[in-house]
């Protein structure tokens, strides 16, 4: 077995790309906290014989109920990009306010709860005003607040200590909060879990939660997006104070008393739980689930240390050490995560490309270069940027997209005047017109959209069915790039790759793996499904004359194929043209019953050789800057015509690339060929010798209007 066979087997059957896909998942941030929790449980479970008894679990559950609320309080502030070192003191004041109402004044449980919440939220409001509106440093501000609130606690406690200790409130609800259980689990834990569920919904589904995460992730960007940053930060501290106060209320119900040190040091314990659970100190990254994982870990660790007889100071030392280690892991992971992901995500395949077809002048090859495109006219020169595709209506008006997210209209027949027809928001790529004169377009990074004659922009679909065994979420469309429409309203469109987005699609060429697919959207049922998978950068799609099949291109595979979606040959896939000298792109019908397609760039011996060296491409991706990678040459291409037998009938080149070398799409209309290019700043127009000057693609496709 030679080295090439071993290389092919290694890069075909060892799924390296799965490692990168796993690391790209958001839940991978939970891996370390979950493993830490499992390690703690495993160690103490083996050392302490009755660690898993109902009594032990109940004790830990009670700690989780109170510490969990404190951790959630700190989580909200950390997500907004701040820190709150005063939550321990807020907790203590809430305990004190609760006990004064219940033990000293004999008030109801409801009044005591309101007093505790008012105390906590008032303290949070002070923090929020100082940090959010006056823009003081969060660390120093909350550190000073810790000292001030602790002093207030001690002053008030001295005046009410005797009455608090001697008071005995008579309330069944109060007793239930302290000792009530549901299936052996403290009722307080269910309160915490219910609040955690509500908070999860707010943070992940509600606008206010999105604002908190956005502000923590990039404060300037959040401000530029119209988010009221100061109000969001202030609100985060108010919510934090309220949750800390609720934790204090539950604690007061359980113990029924307080001491001079109540709440002291809890900010460190809560911070340890938050960071250990994966809440980022940098802001913008974290979740309720992570906060609960960290809480359970710290509660289990503290309970285990106590049951092992570890003295209090040593217990605090261990928690402090855990906090330092958690901070170290958080900082290093955040700093190096993207770097690690970049080195492992790109997973090149082993590809053997046969020798490219000859294109030299005088070679007799159907692909031989010429200068037929030397006299191509320019439409919209200097106005357009990136018109990847275009379409013409029956009145000779031309429509095309730009990289700025616009669809432009050039008025026929001379196309010298223009207007902005519609703003889509993303880069329109493939574009077609249906029988009702609606423009249907694939928008890079957004999905499939429709623009009505009244200029209304309508989203048709941005997702399809998720693959059963896919690690990454391939239900969301990343790069929908070309389409065609059947007589019964089915839109077949290509998605070039499911692994890369519109900004880094050339990386898929370096990988050359079957990451693409053909998707079908039914305009009648409004449903979307994946028709074909594992295609190598599928591109142009064109419904065949039989209305039972379509042609499509695989750019990096350098081939055109035909797939039957209906009729007696349904499900059949056939390669029509293989071993092209370049990378095929869009396909469209011609007036003589055949088909046009483009080569957006030409193959090079160096890249063809590199495709047989996946190890070389992997090292290149790891060690060399992206702008120095070996990418396909897409600066020079041509237009080709073929028939259903796969025979090349005509070739149009711009010899030397002096006039119109870069072409990604073609459209025949009334004797002219209109040329789009994703890297161009104009639409080209080529007069086709001998073509029918009255042939309109829309009339031929849908009939006379």
C-alpha positions as CSV (number, residue, x, y, z in Angstrom):
1,X,0.0,0.0,0.0
2,X,1.7,3.2,-1.2
3,X,1.7,6.6,0.6
4,X,-1.0,8.1,-1.6
5,X,-3.4,5.3,-0.7
6,X,-2.7,5.7,3.0
7,X,-3.2,9.5,2.7
8,X,-6.5,9.0,0.9
9,X,-7.8,6.6,3.5
10,X,-6.6,8.7,6.3
11,X,-8.3,11.9,5.1
12,X,-11.4,10.1,3.8
13,X,-12.3,8.0,6.8
14,X,-10.9,9.9,9.8
15,X,-13.4,12.7,10.5
16,X,-11.0,15.5,11.4
17,X,-13.6,18.1,10.6
18,X,-15.8,16.8,13.4
19,X,-13.3,18.1,16.0
20,X,-13.6,21.6,14.7
21,X,-17.4,21.4,14.5
22,X,-17.5,20.3,18.1
23,X,-15.3,23.1,19.2
24,X,-17.4,25.6,17.3
25,X,-20.6,24.7,19.2
26,X,-21.7,27.1,21.9
27,X,-22.2,24.2,24.4
28,X,-18.5,23.4,24.3
29,X,-18.0,26.1,26.9
30,X,-20.0,23.9,29.3
31,X,-17.6,21.0,28.9
32,X,-15.1,22.1,31.5
33,X,-17.8,23.1,34.1
34,X,-19.6,19.8,33.6
35,X,-16.3,17.8,33.9
36,X,-15.4,19.8,37.0
37,X,-18.8,18.9,38.6
38,X,-18.4,15.3,37.6
39,X,-14.9,15.2,39.2
40,X,-16.1,16.7,42.4
41,X,-19.0,14.3,42.7
42,X,-16.7,11.3,41.8
43,X,-14.0,12.3,44.4
44,X,-16.3,13.0,47.3
45,X,-18.6,10.1,46.4
46,X,-15.7,7.7,46.7
47,X,-14.1,9.3,49.8
48,X,-17.4,9.9,51.8
49,X,-19.4,6.8,52.2
50,X,-22.8,8.4,52.6
51,X,-22.3,11.3,50.3
52,X,-25.3,10.4,48.1
53,X,-27.8,9.8,51.0
54,X,-31.1,11.7,51.0
55,X,-30.0,13.8,53.9
56,X,-26.8,14.8,52.2
57,X,-28.5,15.7,48.9
58,X,-31.1,17.6,50.8
59,X,-28.5,19.7,52.6
60,X,-26.7,20.5,49.3
61,X,-30.1,21.3,47.7
62,X,-30.8,23.9,50.4
63,X,-27.4,25.5,49.7
64,X,-28.1,25.5,46.0
65,X,-31.4,27.2,46.6
66,X,-29.8,30.2,48.3
67,X,-26.4,30.3,46.6
68,X,-28.1,29.7,43.2
69,X,-30.0,33.0,43.5
70,X,-26.8,34.8,44.5
71,X,-25.0,33.3,41.5
72,X,-27.8,34.2,39.2
73,X,-27.7,37.8,40.5
74,X,-24.0,38.0,39.8
75,X,-24.5,36.3,36.4
76,X,-26.8,39.1,35.2
77,X,-24.3,41.7,36.1
78,X,-21.4,39.8,34.6
79,X,-23.3,39.2,31.3
80,X,-23.7,43.0,31.1
81,X,-19.9,43.4,31.4
82,X,-19.8,44.4,35.0
83,X,-19.1,42.9,38.5
84,X,-20.9,43.2,41.8
85,X,-18.8,42.7,44.9
86,X,-21.6,44.0,47.1
87,X,-24.1,41.2,46.7
88,X,-23.0,39.6,50.0
89,X,-23.7,42.8,51.9
90,X,-27.0,43.2,50.0
91,X,-27.9,39.7,51.0
92,X,-27.1,40.5,54.6
93,X,-29.3,43.7,54.6
94,X,-32.1,41.7,53.0
95,X,-31.9,39.1,55.8
96,X,-31.9,41.9,58.3
97,X,-34.9,43.6,56.7
98,X,-36.8,40.3,56.6
99,X,-36.1,39.5,60.3
100,X,-37.0,43.0,61.5
101,X,-40.4,42.7,59.8
102,X,-41.1,39.1,61.0
103,X,-39.4,38.8,64.4
104,X,-39.2,42.4,65.7
105,X,-42.4,44.0,64.2
106,X,-44.6,40.9,63.8
107,X,-45.6,41.8,60.2
108,X,-46.8,39.3,57.6
109,X,-44.6,37.2,55.3
110,X,-45.7,39.3,52.3
111,X,-44.7,42.6,53.9
112,X,-41.3,41.0,54.9
113,X,-40.8,39.8,51.3
114,X,-41.6,43.3,49.9
115,X,-39.2,44.9,52.4
116,X,-36.4,42.5,51.5
117,X,-36.9,43.1,47.8
118,X,-37.1,46.8,48.2
119,X,-33.9,46.9,50.2
120,X,-32.0,44.8,47.6
121,X,-33.3,46.6,44.6
122,X,-32.6,50.0,46.2
123,X,-29.0,49.0,46.7
124,X,-28.9,47.6,43.2
125,X,-30.3,50.9,41.9
126,X,-27.6,52.9,43.6
127,X,-25.0,50.6,42.0
128,X,-26.7,51.0,38.7
129,X,-26.9,54.7,38.8
130,X,-23.2,55.1,39.8
131,X,-21.9,52.5,37.2
132,X,-24.5,52.9,34.4
133,X,-25.2,56.6,34.3
134,X,-22.2,58.1,36.1
135,X,-19.9,55.6,34.4
136,X,-17.8,54.8,37.5
137,X,-15.7,51.7,37.6
138,X,-17.7,48.6,38.5
139,X,-15.0,46.9,40.6
140,X,-14.2,49.9,42.7
141,X,-17.8,51.1,43.0
142,X,-19.2,47.8,44.2
143,X,-16.2,47.3,46.5
144,X,-16.9,50.6,48.2
145,X,-20.6,49.7,48.4
146,X,-19.7,46.4,50.0
147,X,-18.0,48.4,52.8
148,X,-20.8,50.9,53.1
149,X,-23.6,48.4,53.2
150,X,-21.7,46.2,55.6
151,X,-21.4,49.2,57.9
152,X,-25.1,49.9,57.6
153,X,-25.8,46.3,58.4
154,X,-23.7,46.3,61.6
155,X,-25.3,49.6,62.8
156,X,-28.9,48.4,62.3
157,X,-28.2,44.9,63.6
158,X,-26.9,46.3,66.9
159,X,-30.3,48.1,67.4
160,X,-32.5,45.1,66.6
161,X,-30.3,42.1,67.6
162,X,-32.2,41.3,70.9
163,X,-35.7,41.6,69.3
164,X,-34.6,39.5,66.3
165,X,-33.2,36.7,68.5
166,X,-36.2,36.6,70.8
167,X,-38.9,36.9,68.2
168,X,-40.9,33.8,67.3
169,X,-43.2,34.5,64.3
170,X,-46.3,32.4,64.0
171,X,-46.8,31.7,60.3
172,X,-47.4,28.4,58.5
173,X,-46.1,29.9,55.2
174,X,-43.0,31.1,57.0
175,X,-42.4,27.6,58.5
176,X,-43.0,26.0,55.1
177,X,-40.4,28.2,53.4
178,X,-38.0,27.1,56.1
179,X,-38.7,23.4,56.4
180,X,-41.2,22.5,53.6
181,X,-40.2,19.8,51.2
182,X,-41.6,18.4,47.9
183,X,-40.7,14.8,47.4
184,X,-37.9,15.1,49.9
185,X,-36.5,18.2,48.2
186,X,-36.6,21.6,49.9
187,X,-39.3,23.8,48.6
188,X,-36.9,26.7,48.4
189,X,-35.0,24.8,45.6
190,X,-38.1,24.7,43.5
191,X,-38.5,28.5,44.0
192,X,-34.9,28.9,42.8
193,X,-35.4,26.6,39.8
194,X,-38.7,28.4,38.8
195,X,-36.9,31.8,38.9
196,X,-34.0,30.3,37.0
197,X,-36.4,29.1,34.3
198,X,-38.0,32.6,34.0
199,X,-34.6,34.2,33.9
200,X,-33.4,31.8,31.2
201,X,-36.4,32.8,29.0
202,X,-35.7,36.5,29.6
203,X,-32.0,36.2,28.8
204,X,-32.4,34.0,25.7
205,X,-35.8,35.0,24.3
206,X,-36.7,38.5,25.5
207,X,-35.4,41.8,24.1
208,X,-34.1,42.9,27.5
209,X,-32.0,39.8,27.8
210,X,-30.5,40.3,24.4
211,X,-29.7,43.8,25.3
212,X,-27.8,42.7,28.4
213,X,-25.7,40.2,26.4
214,X,-25.1,42.7,23.6
215,X,-23.9,45.4,26.0
216,X,-21.6,42.9,27.8
217,X,-20.2,41.5,24.5
218,X,-19.5,44.9,22.8
219,X,-20.7,48.0,24.5
220,X,-19.8,50.4,21.6
221,X,-21.5,48.2,19.0
222,X,-24.6,47.9,21.2
223,X,-24.7,51.7,21.5
224,X,-24.4,52.0,17.7
225,X,-27.2,49.5,17.3
226,X,-29.5,51.8,19.2
227,X,-29.5,50.0,22.6
228,X,-29.7,52.3,25.6
229,X,-26.5,51.1,27.2
230,X,-26.7,53.1,30.5
231,X,-30.3,52.0,31.2
232,X,-29.5,48.4,30.4
233,X,-26.5,48.4,32.8
234,X,-28.5,50.1,35.5
235,X,-31.4,47.6,35.1
236,X,-28.9,44.7,35.4
237,X,-27.8,45.9,38.8
238,X,-31.4,46.4,40.0
239,X,-32.2,42.8,38.9
240,X,-29.1,41.6,40.7
241,X,-30.0,43.4,43.9
242,X,-33.5,41.9,43.8
243,X,-32.3,38.3,43.3
244,X,-29.7,38.7,46.1
245,X,-32.5,40.0,48.4
246,X,-34.7,37.0,47.5
247,X,-31.8,34.7,48.5
248,X,-31.6,36.6,51.8
249,X,-35.3,36.2,52.4
250,X,-35.1,32.4,51.9
251,X,-32.0,32.3,54.2
252,X,-33.9,34.3,56.9
253,X,-36.8,31.9,56.8
254,X,-34.5,28.8,57.1
255,X,-32.4,30.1,60.1
256,X,-34.9,32.5,61.7
257,X,-32.0,34.6,63.0
258,X,-28.9,36.5,61.9
259,X,-25.4,37.2,63.2
260,X,-22.9,40.0,62.9
261,X,-21.2,38.2,59.9
262,X,-24.3,37.2,58.0
263,X,-23.5,37.5,54.2
264,X,-19.8,38.2,54.8
265,X,-17.7,36.5,52.1
266,X,-20.7,35.3,50.1
267,X,-19.6,37.5,47.1
268,X,-16.5,35.4,46.8
269,X,-18.5,32.1,46.9
270,X,-21.0,33.4,44.3
271,X,-18.2,34.7,42.1
272,X,-16.4,31.3,42.3
273,X,-19.7,29.5,41.3
274,X,-20.2,31.9,38.4
275,X,-16.7,31.7,37.0
276,X,-16.5,27.9,37.6
277,X,-19.7,27.5,35.7
278,X,-18.3,29.4,32.7
279,X,-19.7,32.9,33.1
280,X,-17.1,35.1,31.4
281,X,-15.5,37.9,33.4
282,X,-15.2,39.7,30.1
283,X,-19.0,39.9,29.7
284,X,-21.4,38.8,27.0
285,X,-20.9,35.1,27.5
286,X,-22.8,32.9,29.9
287,X,-26.2,31.4,30.7
288,X,-28.5,30.3,33.5
289,X,-27.5,26.7,33.0
290,X,-23.9,27.5,33.5
291,X,-24.6,29.5,36.6
292,X,-26.5,26.5,38.1
293,X,-23.7,24.1,37.1
294,X,-21.2,26.3,39.0
295,X,-23.5,26.6,41.9
296,X,-23.9,22.9,42.3
297,X,-20.2,22.4,42.0
298,X,-19.4,24.9,44.8
299,X,-22.2,23.6,47.0
300,X,-21.0,20.0,46.6
301,X,-17.4,21.1,47.2
302,X,-18.2,23.0,50.3
303,X,-20.4,20.3,51.7
304,X,-17.8,17.7,51.0
305,X,-15.1,19.7,52.7
306,X,-17.2,20.3,55.8
307,X,-18.1,16.6,56.1
308,X,-14.4,15.7,55.8
309,X,-13.7,18.0,58.8
310,X,-11.8,20.6,56.9
311,X,-11.6,23.8,59.1
312,X,-13.3,27.0,57.9
313,X,-10.1,28.9,57.0
314,X,-8.8,26.0,55.0
315,X,-12.2,25.7,53.3
316,X,-12.0,29.4,52.3
317,X,-8.4,28.8,51.0
318,X,-9.6,26.0,48.8
319,X,-12.5,28.0,47.4
320,X,-10.1,30.9,46.7
321,X,-7.7,28.6,44.9
322,X,-10.6,27.2,42.8
323,X,-11.6,30.7,41.9
324,X,-8.0,31.6,40.7
325,X,-7.9,28.4,38.6
326,X,-11.3,29.1,37.1
327,X,-10.3,32.7,36.3
328,X,-7.1,31.4,34.7
329,X,-9.0,28.9,32.6
330,X,-11.6,31.5,31.6
331,X,-9.0,34.1,30.5
332,X,-6.8,31.6,28.6
333,X,-9.8,29.9,26.9
334,X,-11.3,33.2,25.7
335,X,-7.9,34.3,24.4
336,X,-7.1,31.2,22.5
337,X,-10.5,29.6,21.6
338,X,-10.7,31.2,18.2
339,X,-7.0,30.5,17.5
340,X,-7.5,26.9,18.3
341,X,-10.7,26.7,16.3
342,X,-9.0,28.3,13.3
343,X,-6.3,25.6,13.4
344,X,-8.6,22.6,13.5
345,X,-11.8,23.6,11.8
346,X,-10.5,23.7,8.3
347,X,-10.4,20.0,7.4
348,X,-9.0,19.4,3.9
349,X,-10.1,16.4,1.8
350,X,-7.9,14.2,-0.4
351,X,-8.8,15.0,-4.0
352,X,-7.2,13.8,-7.2
353,X,-8.0,16.1,-10.1
354,X,-7.3,14.7,-13.6
355,X,-5.3,16.9,-15.9
356,X,-7.4,19.9,-16.9
357,X,-8.8,20.1,-20.4
358,X,-6.6,22.0,-22.9
359,X,-7.4,25.7,-23.5
360,X,-4.5,26.8,-25.6
361,X,-5.1,28.7,-28.8
362,X,-4.9,26.4,-31.8
363,X,-5.2,23.3,-29.7
364,X,-8.5,22.2,-31.3
365,X,-10.0,22.0,-27.9
366,X,-13.6,23.2,-27.5
367,X,-12.3,25.3,-24.6
368,X,-9.6,27.0,-26.7
369,X,-9.3,30.7,-25.7
370,X,-10.3,33.5,-28.0
371,X,-11.0,37.2,-27.9
372,X,-14.8,37.2,-28.5
373,X,-15.5,39.2,-25.3
374,X,-13.0,41.9,-26.2
375,X,-15.8,44.2,-27.3
376,X,-18.2,43.6,-24.4
377,X,-20.1,46.8,-23.4
378,X,-20.3,47.9,-19.8
379,X,-23.6,48.7,-18.0
380,X,-23.5,50.5,-14.7
381,X,-19.8,51.0,-14.8
382,X,-18.7,52.6,-11.5
383,X,-22.2,52.4,-10.1
384,X,-22.4,48.7,-9.3
385,X,-20.3,46.6,-6.9
386,X,-20.5,42.9,-7.1
387,X,-23.4,42.2,-9.4
388,X,-23.1,38.4,-9.2
389,X,-26.2,37.8,-11.3
390,X,-28.9,39.7,-13.3
391,X,-32.3,39.2,-14.9
392,X,-34.3,41.1,-17.5
393,X,-38.0,41.6,-17.7
394,X,-40.2,41.7,-20.8
395,X,-39.7,45.5,-21.1
396,X,-35.9,45.0,-21.3
397,X,-35.3,46.4,-17.8
398,X,-32.3,44.9,-16.1
399,X,-32.2,44.0,-12.4
400,X,-29.1,43.0,-10.5
401,X,-27.8,42.9,-6.9
402,X,-24.9,44.7,-5.3
403,X,-22.7,43.8,-2.3
404,X,-24.4,46.7,-0.4
405,X,-27.6,44.7,-0.2
406,X,-29.5,46.5,-3.0
407,X,-31.3,45.4,-6.1
408,X,-30.7,47.9,-8.8
409,X,-32.9,48.5,-11.9
410,X,-31.4,49.7,-15.2
411,X,-34.1,51.0,-17.6
412,X,-34.2,49.4,-21.0
413,X,-33.5,49.2,-23.7
414,X,-30.2,51.2,-23.4
415,X,-29.7,50.7,-19.6
416,X,-28.2,54.1,-19.2
417,X,-30.6,55.3,-16.5
418,X,-31.0,53.5,-13.2
419,X,-32.7,53.5,-9.8
420,X,-32.6,51.6,-6.5
421,X,-35.4,49.1,-6.9
422,X,-35.3,47.5,-3.4
423,X,-33.0,47.1,-0.4
424,X,-32.7,43.5,0.7
425,X,-30.0,43.8,3.4
426,X,-27.7,41.1,2.2
427,X,-25.7,40.4,-1.0
428,X,-28.2,39.2,-3.7
429,X,-26.5,36.3,-5.6
430,X,-28.6,34.1,-7.9
431,X,-31.7,35.9,-9.2
432,X,-34.8,34.8,-11.3
433,X,-38.2,36.0,-12.2
434,X,-41.3,33.9,-11.7
435,X,-44.5,33.8,-13.8
436,X,-46.0,36.7,-11.8
437,X,-42.9,39.0,-12.4
438,X,-41.7,38.6,-8.8
439,X,-38.0,38.6,-8.4
440,X,-36.8,35.6,-6.5
441,X,-33.2,35.8,-5.2
442,X,-30.7,33.9,-3.1
443,X,-29.3,36.4,-0.5
444,X,-25.9,35.4,0.9
445,X,-26.1,34.7,4.6
446,X,-29.9,35.3,4.7
447,X,-31.7,32.7,2.6
448,X,-34.3,32.9,-0.2
449,X,-36.2,36.1,-0.7
450,X,-38.8,37.5,-3.1
451,X,-39.3,41.1,-4.3
452,X,-42.7,41.9,-5.7
453,X,-43.4,44.3,-8.5
454,X,-44.6,46.7,-5.8
455,X,-41.0,46.4,-4.3
456,X,-42.1,44.6,-1.2
457,X,-39.3,42.4,0.2
458,X,-40.6,39.0,1.4
459,X,-38.5,36.3,3.1
460,X,-39.4,32.9,1.7
461,X,-37.2,30.7,3.7
462,X,-33.9,30.8,5.7
463,X,-33.8,27.2,6.9
464,X,-34.3,23.6,5.9
465,X,-34.6,20.3,7.6
466,X,-31.6,19.5,9.9
467,X,-29.5,16.5,9.1
468,X,-30.0,13.7,11.6
469,X,-26.3,13.2,12.4
470,X,-25.0,16.7,11.8
471,X,-22.9,18.2,14.7
472,X,-23.3,21.8,13.4
473,X,-26.8,23.2,13.0
474,X,-27.1,22.8,9.2
475,X,-30.8,23.8,9.3
476,X,-29.8,27.5,8.9
477,X,-28.9,28.5,5.4
478,X,-25.4,30.1,5.1
479,X,-24.7,30.7,1.4
480,X,-27.7,30.2,-0.8
481,X,-26.3,31.2,-4.2
482,X,-28.4,30.3,-7.3
483,X,-31.9,29.1,-8.2
484,X,-34.5,28.2,-10.7
485,X,-38.2,27.7,-10.5
486,X,-40.4,24.8,-11.8
487,X,-43.8,25.3,-13.5
488,X,-45.6,24.1,-10.3
489,X,-43.8,26.6,-8.1
490,X,-40.9,24.7,-6.6
491,X,-37.8,26.7,-6.2
492,X,-34.6,24.6,-6.4
493,X,-31.6,26.5,-5.1
494,X,-28.0,25.7,-4.2
495,X,-26.3,26.3,-0.9
496,X,-22.5,26.3,-1.6
497,X,-21.4,25.2,1.9
498,X,-22.9,24.5,5.3
499,X,-19.6,25.0,7.1
500,X,-18.6,28.5,6.1
501,X,-20.3,31.8,5.8
502,X,-20.4,34.5,3.2
503,X,-17.3,36.2,4.6
504,X,-14.9,33.2,4.3
505,X,-16.4,31.0,1.6
506,X,-13.0,30.7,-0.2
507,X,-11.9,28.4,2.7
508,X,-14.3,25.8,1.4
509,X,-12.2,25.7,-1.8
510,X,-9.1,24.9,0.3
511,X,-11.1,22.2,2.0
512,X,-12.8,20.8,-1.2
513,X,-15.0,18.6,0.9
514,X,-18.7,17.8,0.0
515,X,-20.1,20.5,2.2
516,X,-22.8,21.8,-0.1
517,X,-26.4,20.9,-1.0
518,X,-29.4,21.6,-3.2
519,X,-32.5,22.7,-1.3
520,X,-36.1,22.9,-2.5
521,X,-38.7,25.5,-1.4
522,X,-42.3,24.9,-2.4
523,X,-44.2,28.2,-2.9
524,X,-47.5,26.4,-2.5
525,X,-46.9,24.6,0.8
526,X,-44.3,27.1,2.1
527,X,-42.1,24.1,3.1
528,X,-38.4,23.6,2.6
529,X,-36.4,20.4,2.4
530,X,-32.9,19.3,1.3
531,X,-32.9,17.5,-2.1
532,X,-29.2,16.7,-2.5
533,X,-26.4,16.6,0.0
534,X,-22.6,16.2,0.0
535,X,-21.9,18.3,-3.1
536,X,-18.6,20.1,-3.7
537,X,-19.6,23.8,-3.6
538,X,-22.8,23.5,-5.7
539,X,-23.6,26.6,-7.7
540,X,-25.7,27.4,-10.8
541,X,-29.1,25.7,-11.0
542,X,-31.1,25.5,-14.2
543,X,-34.4,23.6,-14.7
544,X,-34.0,21.5,-17.9
545,X,-36.3,21.6,-20.9
546,X,-38.1,18.4,-19.7
547,X,-39.3,20.1,-16.5
548,X,-38.4,16.9,-14.7
549,X,-34.7,17.6,-14.0
550,X,-32.2,20.4,-13.4
551,X,-28.6,21.0,-14.1
552,X,-26.2,22.2,-11.5
553,X,-22.6,23.0,-11.2
554,X,-20.1,21.9,-8.6
555,X,-17.5,24.6,-8.6
556,X,-14.5,23.0,-6.9
557,X,-15.4,19.6,-8.4
558,X,-15.1,21.2,-11.9
559,X,-18.1,19.4,-13.2
560,X,-21.8,19.9,-14.3
561,X,-24.4,17.3,-13.3
562,X,-28.0,16.6,-13.9
563,X,-30.6,15.5,-11.4
564,X,-34.1,14.2,-12.0
565,X,-36.5,15.3,-9.3
566,X,-39.6,14.0,-11.1
567,X,-40.7,11.5,-13.8
568,X,-39.5,7.9,-14.5
569,X,-35.9,8.7,-13.7
570,X,-36.7,10.5,-10.4
571,X,-33.7,10.4,-8.0
572,X,-31.1,9.8,-10.8
573,X,-27.9,11.8,-10.7
574,X,-25.8,12.0,-13.8
575,X,-22.5,13.8,-14.5
576,X,-22.9,15.7,-17.7
577,X,-19.5,17.4,-18.1
578,X,-16.5,16.4,-16.1
579,X,-12.9,17.7,-15.8
580,X,-13.6,21.3,-16.8
581,X,-10.6,23.6,-17.1
582,X,-12.1,25.9,-14.5
583,X,-14.7,26.4,-11.8
584,X,-18.3,26.4,-13.2
585,X,-20.8,28.9,-11.8
586,X,-24.3,29.9,-13.0
587,X,-26.3,28.0,-15.7
588,X,-29.1,29.4,-17.9
589,X,-31.0,28.6,-21.0
590,X,-30.1,29.8,-24.5
591,X,-32.4,30.8,-27.3
592,X,-31.5,27.8,-29.5
593,X,-32.6,25.2,-26.9
594,X,-29.2,24.7,-25.3
595,X,-27.6,26.1,-22.2
596,X,-25.1,28.7,-21.2
597,X,-22.8,28.4,-18.2
598,X,-19.7,30.3,-16.9
599,X,-16.3,29.4,-15.6
600,X,-15.7,31.9,-12.8
601,X,-12.0,31.1,-12.7
602,X,-9.4,28.7,-14.1
603,X,-7.6,25.8,-12.5
604,X,-3.9,26.0,-11.8
605,X,-1.4,23.1,-11.6
606,X,-0.3,24.3,-8.2
607,X,-3.7,24.1,-6.6
608,X,-4.5,20.8,-8.4
609,X,-1.3,19.4,-6.9
610,X,-2.1,20.8,-3.5
611,X,-5.5,19.0,-3.5
612,X,-3.6,15.7,-3.3
613,X,-1.7,17.0,-0.3
614,X,-4.2,17.6,2.5
615,X,-1.5,17.7,5.1
616,X,0.2,20.6,3.3
617,X,-3.1,22.5,3.1
618,X,-3.7,21.9,6.8
619,X,-0.3,23.2,7.7
620,X,-0.8,26.2,5.4
621,X,-4.0,27.1,7.2
622,X,-2.3,26.9,10.6
623,X,1.0,28.6,9.9
624,X,0.4,31.2,7.2
625,X,-1.8,34.3,7.2
626,X,-5.1,33.9,5.3
627,X,-4.2,36.4,2.6
628,X,-1.2,34.3,1.6
629,X,-3.1,31.0,1.3
630,X,-3.3,29.1,-2.0
631,X,-6.8,29.9,-3.3
632,X,-8.5,29.2,-6.6
633,X,-7.8,31.7,-9.4
634,X,-11.2,33.4,-9.9
635,X,-9.9,36.5,-11.7
636,X,-10.3,35.1,-15.2
637,X,-13.1,33.0,-16.7
638,X,-15.2,32.4,-19.7
639,X,-18.7,31.6,-21.1
640,X,-19.5,28.2,-22.5
641,X,-22.5,26.7,-24.3
642,X,-23.4,23.0,-24.0
643,X,-26.2,20.7,-25.1
644,X,-28.0,17.9,-23.3
645,X,-25.3,15.4,-24.4
646,X,-22.7,17.4,-22.6
647,X,-21.0,18.7,-25.8
648,X,-19.4,22.1,-25.7
649,X,-20.8,24.1,-28.6
650,X,-19.3,27.6,-28.1
651,X,-16.7,29.3,-25.9
652,X,-16.4,33.0,-25.2
653,X,-13.2,34.4,-23.8
654,X,-11.5,37.7,-23.1
655,X,-8.0,36.8,-24.3
656,X,-5.5,38.3,-21.8
657,X,-8.2,39.5,-19.5
658,X,-8.2,43.1,-20.8
659,X,-11.9,43.9,-21.0
660,X,-14.2,41.5,-19.1
661,X,-12.3,38.6,-17.6
662,X,-14.3,37.8,-14.4
663,X,-17.7,36.2,-15.0
664,X,-20.0,34.4,-12.6
665,X,-23.4,34.5,-14.5
666,X,-24.9,34.8,-17.9
667,X,-28.4,35.8,-19.1
668,X,-29.5,35.7,-22.8
669,X,-32.1,38.3,-23.8
670,X,-33.1,39.5,-27.3
671,X,-29.8,38.7,-29.0
672,X,-27.5,39.8,-26.2
673,X,-25.7,38.0,-23.5
674,X,-25.6,39.8,-20.1
675,X,-22.6,39.0,-17.9
676,X,-22.5,39.3,-14.1
677,X,-19.4,39.0,-11.9
678,X,-19.2,38.9,-8.1
679,X,-15.9,40.9,-8.3
680,X,-17.0,43.2,-11.0
681,X,-18.1,46.8,-11.0
682,X,-20.4,46.5,-14.0
683,X,-22.7,44.2,-16.1
684,X,-21.2,43.2,-19.4
685,X,-23.3,43.0,-22.6
686,X,-22.2,40.8,-25.5
687,X,-23.9,40.8,-28.9
688,X,-24.5,37.1,-29.9
689,X,-23.9,36.6,-33.6
690,X,-26.9,35.1,-35.3
691,X,-29.0,34.9,-32.1
692,X,-32.8,35.5,-32.2
693,X,-33.2,39.3,-31.5
694,X,-36.8,38.8,-30.3
695,X,-36.1,35.9,-27.9
696,X,-37.1,36.7,-24.3
697,X,-36.2,34.2,-21.6
698,X,-39.4,35.1,-19.6
699,X,-41.6,34.5,-22.6
700,X,-39.8,31.3,-23.4
701,X,-40.1,30.1,-19.8
702,X,-43.5,31.3,-18.8
703,X,-45.3,32.3,-22.0
704,X,-46.3,35.7,-23.3
705,X,-47.6,38.0,-20.6
